[in-house]
Amino acid sequence: MLRRDLCKAYRDEESFWRQRSRVRWLKLGDRNTKYFHLCAKGRKNRNNILLHKDSQGREHFSEGSKGNIAVEYFRDIFTSSNPWDLESLFEGFQSRVSPAMNTMLTAPVLSEEVKNAAFSIKEDSARG
């Protein structure tokens, strides 16, 4: 009983380090070595962001200010500029849908079309 619990604890620890390391060579047989632990810690350090620079070029090291700078950056990227002239957005775009195609695409869907589409699906095919 005790030996089984110890083996399970070893497997759990190895699983923890495997997930933490994300290193491909672990699958090839390296086990709980000093080198392995140094690689796992090194990856953690490389993934850590030490500082952020704000829009004025000042460096910020505290976690709170780094978070605020990141929020401000992404807010600026993803905030709409609310353009009033939508036609100017499409200048230079070539139309790919002809008026005849547009008429066909915007026509009401007939129940016969839905029935034909539903019955044309193979019964052994995957949905979606």
Secondary structure, DSSP 8 states (H G I E B T S, - for coil): -HHHHHHHHHHHHHHHHHHHH--GGGGGT--S-HHHHHHHHHHHHHT----EE-TTS-EE-SHHHHHHHHHHHHHHHHS----S-HHHHTTT----S-HHHHHHHHS---HHHHHHHHHTS-TTS---
